[in-house]
Amino acid sequence: MAYVGVDGCPSGWFAVTCGGDPPTAAQYSSIDELWEANKHASRILIDIPIGLPSTNRRTCDVKAKQQLGCRGSSVFYTPSRAVLNVSSHKEMNRVNKRVTSHGVSAQTHALMPKITEVDEFLRRRPGADQVLIESHPELCFSAYNDNTPMVFKKSSDRGQKKRMELLSQLYDNFSTVHAQFRDDHYVKDVGDDDILDAMVLAAAAAGETATLPAEPELDAEGRRMQMVYPVLE
């Protein structure tokens, strides 16, 4: 059985697969390409919004920010479905404020091509959202850190070191596996944080998880507005 963690990266999507020995990694230019290579996986956890709100902020975004405390800024509020086909940040802000009373951050605007790509993919592939499920790396790291949010940002040396220490408890021969993933992919295509995020998502996909919120709401397309995260004994 294969379990996959996916993070967006400069070249498209970066995926780590657990379930074999050793874990493997690959980069894909599109979500369709990723799906074709991994559609038989038991579960694929991806760090991208899937269910999109129509009139308000998603409960999972609000709760994730609260749960992550000092790392809450790593969660970006998901824009409404009404802005999917809006290109400019200024217009996106105007439309989103009209339907939800909230604007759209610059970070969220930058994510819109990938959010749209996944949404359009799921529209073409009914049922794929039973396998391709939204998660968030920082929720996963927090769970593996005794349910305590990470103190340092993943971009800092101390933050990266701590995340690697946690992953070393989840992966046999972590240092070797991680080094191989880094050697196999150009930094311009896959960032250091993309590798760590995909690895923690893959580990979470292979284990017991809970949903945030416990009873997810559905969006206008019937997709769950949720984030899943690890539950440890």
C-alpha positions as CSV (number, residue, x, y, z in Angstrom):
1,M,0.0,0.0,0.0
2,A,1.3,3.5,-0.9
3,Y,0.8,6.7,1.0
4,V,1.7,10.0,-0.6
5,G,2.5,13.5,0.7
6,V,2.3,16.4,-1.8
7,D,3.6,19.9,-1.6
8,G,3.5,22.6,-4.2
9,C,6.9,23.6,-5.5
10,P,8.4,26.0,-8.1
11,S,8.3,23.3,-10.7
12,G,4.8,22.2,-10.0
13,W,4.2,19.5,-7.4
14,F,6.6,17.5,-5.2
15,A,5.5,14.1,-3.9
16,V,7.0,11.6,-1.4
17,T,5.7,8.1,-1.3
18,C,5.8,5.8,1.7
19,G,4.9,2.2,1.9
20,G,7.8,0.7,0.0
21,D,11.4,0.4,1.2
22,P,12.9,2.9,0.8
23,P,10.5,5.9,0.4
24,T,10.6,7.5,-3.0
25,A,10.1,11.0,-4.3
26,A,9.3,12.7,-7.6
27,Q,8.3,16.0,-9.0
28,Y,5.4,16.6,-11.4
29,S,4.5,19.5,-13.7
30,S,0.8,19.1,-13.2
31,I,-1.7,17.6,-10.8
32,D,-3.0,15.4,-13.6
33,E,0.5,13.9,-14.1
34,L,0.8,13.4,-10.3
35,W,-2.6,11.6,-10.2
36,E,-1.8,9.3,-13.1
37,A,1.4,8.2,-11.3
38,N,-0.2,7.8,-7.9
39,K,-3.9,7.1,-8.4
40,H,-3.7,3.7,-6.9
41,A,-2.3,5.1,-3.6
42,S,-4.4,4.4,-0.5
43,R,-4.3,8.1,0.4
44,I,-2.7,11.3,-0.9
45,L,-2.4,14.2,1.5
46,I,-1.8,17.5,-0.2
47,D,-1.1,21.0,1.1
48,I,-3.6,23.0,-0.9
49,P,-7.2,24.1,-0.2
50,I,-9.7,21.7,-1.7
51,G,-13.2,22.7,-0.5
52,L,-13.8,26.4,-1.3
53,P,-16.2,28.6,0.7
54,S,-19.0,30.6,-0.9
55,T,-19.9,33.2,1.8
56,N,-17.5,33.1,4.7
57,R,-14.2,31.9,5.9
58,R,-13.7,28.1,6.2
59,T,-13.9,26.8,9.8
60,C,-10.9,24.6,9.2
61,D,-8.7,27.6,8.4
62,V,-9.9,29.5,11.5
63,K,-9.4,26.5,13.8
64,A,-6.0,25.6,12.2
65,K,-4.7,29.2,12.9
66,Q,-5.9,28.9,16.5
67,Q,-4.5,25.5,17.0
68,L,-1.1,26.4,15.6
69,G,-0.6,29.5,17.8
70,C,2.7,31.1,16.9
71,R,2.7,29.2,13.6
72,G,-0.8,30.2,12.7
73,S,0.5,32.7,10.1
74,S,1.4,29.6,8.0
75,V,-2.3,29.1,7.3
76,F,-3.7,31.3,4.6
77,Y,-7.4,32.0,4.5
78,T,-8.9,30.2,1.5
79,P,-10.6,32.5,-1.0
80,S,-14.1,32.0,-2.1
81,R,-15.1,30.0,-5.1
82,A,-16.2,33.3,-6.7
83,V,-12.6,34.4,-7.4
84,L,-11.4,31.2,-9.1
85,N,-11.4,32.9,-12.5
86,V,-10.3,36.3,-11.4
87,S,-6.6,37.1,-12.3
88,S,-5.7,40.4,-10.7
89,H,-5.1,40.7,-7.0
90,K,-7.0,44.0,-6.8
91,E,-10.1,42.5,-8.5
92,M,-9.8,39.3,-6.4
93,N,-9.9,41.5,-3.3
94,R,-12.9,43.3,-4.4
95,V,-14.9,40.2,-5.3
96,N,-13.9,38.3,-2.2
97,K,-14.9,41.2,0.0
98,R,-18.2,41.4,-1.7
99,V,-19.1,37.8,-1.0
100,T,-17.3,37.1,2.3
101,S,-16.5,40.5,3.8
102,H,-12.8,39.5,3.7
103,G,-10.0,40.4,1.3
104,V,-7.4,38.1,-0.2
105,S,-3.7,38.1,1.0
106,A,-0.8,38.4,-1.4
107,Q,0.3,34.9,-0.4
108,T,-3.2,33.5,-1.2
109,H,-3.2,35.3,-4.5
110,A,0.1,33.7,-5.4
111,L,-1.4,30.2,-4.6
112,M,-4.5,30.8,-6.9
113,P,-3.1,29.0,-10.0
114,K,-2.5,25.8,-7.9
115,I,-5.8,26.1,-6.1
116,T,-7.6,26.5,-9.5
117,E,-5.6,23.6,-11.0
118,V,-6.7,21.2,-8.2
119,D,-10.3,22.4,-8.2
120,E,-10.6,21.9,-12.0
121,F,-8.9,18.5,-11.7
122,L,-11.4,17.3,-9.1
123,R,-14.3,18.5,-11.2
124,R,-13.0,16.3,-14.1
125,R,-12.4,13.4,-11.7
126,P,-15.4,12.7,-9.6
127,G,-14.5,10.7,-6.5
128,A,-10.8,11.6,-6.6
129,D,-11.3,13.7,-3.4
130,Q,-11.8,10.4,-1.5
131,V,-8.1,9.8,-2.1
132,L,-6.7,13.3,-2.6
133,I,-7.2,15.0,0.7
134,E,-6.2,18.3,2.1
135,S,-3.8,18.6,5.0
136,H,-1.3,21.1,6.3
137,P,2.4,20.4,7.1
138,E,2.5,22.6,10.2
139,L,-0.5,20.7,11.7
140,C,1.4,17.5,11.1
141,F,4.6,18.7,12.6
142,S,2.7,20.1,15.6
143,A,1.1,16.7,16.2
144,Y,4.4,14.8,16.0
145,N,5.9,17.5,18.4
146,D,3.7,16.3,21.3
147,N,0.8,18.4,19.9
148,T,2.9,21.5,20.3
149,P,3.3,24.1,17.5
150,M,6.8,24.5,16.2
151,V,8.6,27.5,17.8
152,F,10.7,28.5,14.8
153,K,9.7,29.0,11.2
154,K,10.6,26.3,8.8
155,S,12.8,28.8,6.8
156,S,15.1,29.3,9.8
157,D,18.0,27.0,10.6
158,R,16.6,26.1,14.0
159,G,13.2,25.5,12.6
160,Q,14.5,23.2,9.8
161,K,16.7,21.3,12.3
162,K,13.8,20.6,14.6
163,R,11.5,19.4,11.8
164,M,14.3,17.1,10.6
165,E,14.7,15.7,14.1
166,L,10.9,14.9,14.1
167,L,11.1,13.3,10.7
168,S,14.1,11.2,11.8
169,Q,11.7,9.5,14.3
170,L,9.2,8.7,11.5
171,Y,11.6,7.5,8.8
172,D,14.2,4.8,9.0
173,N,17.6,6.1,7.7
174,F,16.1,9.6,7.5
175,S,19.4,11.3,6.8
176,T,20.2,9.0,3.9
177,V,16.7,9.3,2.4
178,H,16.5,13.0,2.8
179,A,20.0,13.5,1.3
180,Q,19.0,11.4,-1.7
181,F,15.8,13.5,-2.2
182,R,17.8,16.7,-2.1
183,D,20.5,15.4,-4.5
184,D,17.9,14.2,-7.0
185,H,16.2,17.5,-7.4
186,Y,17.4,21.0,-8.3
187,V,16.8,23.6,-5.6
188,K,15.3,25.9,-8.2
189,D,12.6,23.2,-8.8
190,V,12.1,21.9,-5.3
191,G,12.9,23.9,-2.2
192,D,14.3,22.4,1.0
193,D,11.0,23.1,2.8
194,D,9.1,21.4,0.0
195,I,10.9,18.2,0.7
196,L,10.3,18.3,4.5
197,D,6.7,19.2,4.0
198,A,6.0,16.4,1.6
199,M,7.8,14.0,3.9
200,V,5.7,14.9,6.9
201,L,2.5,14.7,4.8
202,A,3.4,11.2,3.5
203,A,4.1,10.0,7.1
204,A,0.7,11.4,8.2
205,A,-1.1,9.7,5.2
206,A,0.3,6.4,6.4
207,G,-1.1,6.8,9.9
208,E,-4.2,7.5,11.9
209,T,-5.7,10.9,11.3
210,A,-8.5,13.2,12.5
211,T,-10.2,16.0,10.7
212,L,-10.3,19.7,11.5
213,P,-13.1,20.4,12.2
214,A,-14.4,17.1,13.5
215,E,-17.5,17.4,11.3
216,P,-16.4,19.1,8.1
217,E,-18.7,21.4,6.2
218,L,-19.3,20.9,2.4
219,D,-18.7,23.5,-0.2
220,A,-21.0,24.2,-3.2
221,E,-19.4,21.3,-5.1
222,G,-20.0,18.9,-2.3
223,R,-16.3,18.8,-1.3
224,R,-15.2,18.7,2.4
225,M,-13.7,21.8,3.8
226,Q,-11.3,20.2,6.1
227,M,-7.7,19.5,7.0
228,V,-6.5,16.1,8.3
229,Y,-3.7,15.7,10.8
230,P,-2.1,12.8,12.7
231,V,-3.5,11.4,15.8
232,L,-1.0,9.6,18.0
233,E,-1.6,7.2,20.8
